Amino acid sequence: MKQREVYQHKLQTQLAEWSAAIEQLKVRADEAEADVKVEYEKQIGDLQQKLDIAQKKLEELQQARDDVWESLKADVEATSDNLGESVNLATARFQ
């Protein structure tokens, strides 16, 4: 398996895990009191937007030519790092 394929698979797996974490936050939001629910929903909206951006970046990476994908990788990593940090913070905040 090429390095590119390994990287894409790893990123797909990580995005799936973050998506599941966001879904868990949605469940918690549904169970939360009204005042906390607003905070949950704002945070979930921000996370969902970041997830959508990360998924689009992954699609760009998958469609990129072999000679270009390495240059896109840094942007994808920055986006996914930002998403991962945000998911971790939100999960810790709303436990």
Backbone torsions as a table, in degrees:
resi	resn	phi	psi	omega
1	MET	NA	133.2	-179.5
2	LYS	-69.2	156.6	177.6
3	GLN	-57.2	-39.3	179.8
4	ARG	-61.8	-45.6	-179.7
5	GLU	-65.3	-39.4	178.2
6	VAL	-63.2	-45.2	179.8
7	TYR	-62.1	-45.3	-179.8
8	GLN	-63.4	-41.6	178.7
9	HIS	-63.7	-43.9	178.7
10	LYS	-60.2	-44.1	-179.7
11	LEU	-67.0	-40.6	177.5
12	GLN	-60.7	-42.3	179.2
13	THR	-63.4	-44.0	-179.8
14	GLN	-65.2	-42.0	178.3
15	LEU	-63.0	-37.7	177.2
16	ALA	-64.3	-40.0	178.2
17	GLU	-65.4	-42.6	179.0
18	TRP	-67.3	-36.5	176.7
19	SER	-62.1	-41.6	177.5
20	ALA	-64.1	-39.0	178.1
21	ALA	-64.5	-38.7	177.3
22	ILE	-65.3	-40.1	177.5
23	GLU	-62.7	-38.1	177.2
24	GLN	-64.8	-38.0	176.8
25	LEU	-64.6	-35.9	177.6
26	LYS	-63.2	-39.9	178.1
27	VAL	-64.1	-44.7	178.4
28	ARG	-62.1	-38.5	179.6
29	ALA	-63.1	-40.2	179.0
30	ASP	-62.5	-29.8	-178.0
31	GLU	-91.6	-7.8	-173.7
32	ALA	-80.2	159.7	174.7
33	GLU	-69.1	159.3	-172.8
34	ALA	-55.3	-44.7	-176.8
35	ASP	-67.3	-36.9	179.0
36	VAL	-78.7	-29.7	-178.2
37	LYS	-60.1	-37.1	178.9
38	VAL	-62.2	-42.7	178.3
39	GLU	-63.9	-44.8	177.1
40	TYR	-56.1	-50.4	-175.4
41	GLU	-62.8	-37.9	176.9
42	LYS	-64.6	-47.1	-179.4
43	GLN	-62.9	-42.6	179.7
44	ILE	-63.7	-40.5	177.2
45	GLY	-60.2	-44.1	177.9
46	ASP	-63.4	-43.4	-180.0
47	LEU	-65.2	-41.7	-179.6
48	GLN	-63.4	-39.3	178.4
49	GLN	-64.0	-44.2	178.3
50	LYS	-64.5	-38.1	177.6
51	LEU	-63.7	-43.7	178.6
52	ASP	-60.5	-41.9	178.7
53	ILE	-64.1	-44.1	179.9
54	ALA	-62.9	-39.1	178.5
55	GLN	-66.7	-37.8	176.9
56	LYS	-65.8	-39.7	177.9
57	LYS	-63.8	-39.1	177.1
58	LEU	-63.3	-42.8	177.7
59	GLU	-60.9	-41.5	177.2
60	GLU	-61.2	-42.7	179.7
61	LEU	-63.3	-42.2	-179.8
62	GLN	-65.2	-32.4	-176.9
63	GLN	-90.6	-8.5	-177.4
64	ALA	-70.6	149.9	175.1
65	ARG	-67.8	156.7	-178.3
66	ASP	-57.3	-34.2	-177.6
67	ASP	-80.2	-5.6	-176.6
68	VAL	-113.7	-24.6	-170.3
69	TRP	-59.9	-35.0	-179.0
70	GLU	-62.7	-37.3	178.8
71	SER	-70.9	-27.4	177.4
72	LEU	-78.2	-22.5	-174.2
73	LYS	-58.5	-40.8	-178.7
74	ALA	-62.4	-41.2	178.9
75	ASP	-66.6	-41.3	178.2
76	VAL	-63.7	-42.7	179.7
77	GLU	-64.2	-41.7	178.7
78	ALA	-62.3	-43.3	179.6
79	THR	-64.8	-45.3	-178.6
80	SER	-70.7	-34.7	176.2
81	ASP	-62.8	-42.6	178.6
82	ASN	-61.7	-45.0	178.8
83	LEU	-62.9	-46.9	-179.0
84	GLY	-60.1	-43.5	178.6
85	GLU	-63.9	-42.1	179.7
86	SER	-64.8	-41.6	178.2
87	VAL	-64.0	-43.8	179.7
88	ASN	-62.2	-42.9	179.9
89	LEU	-65.5	-43.6	-179.6
90	ALA	-65.6	-41.8	179.2
91	THR	-62.7	-43.6	179.5
92	ALA	-67.2	-39.0	-177.9
93	ARG	-65.8	-38.0	-173.1
94	PHE	-104.7	31.1	178.4
95	GLN	-85.3	NA	NA
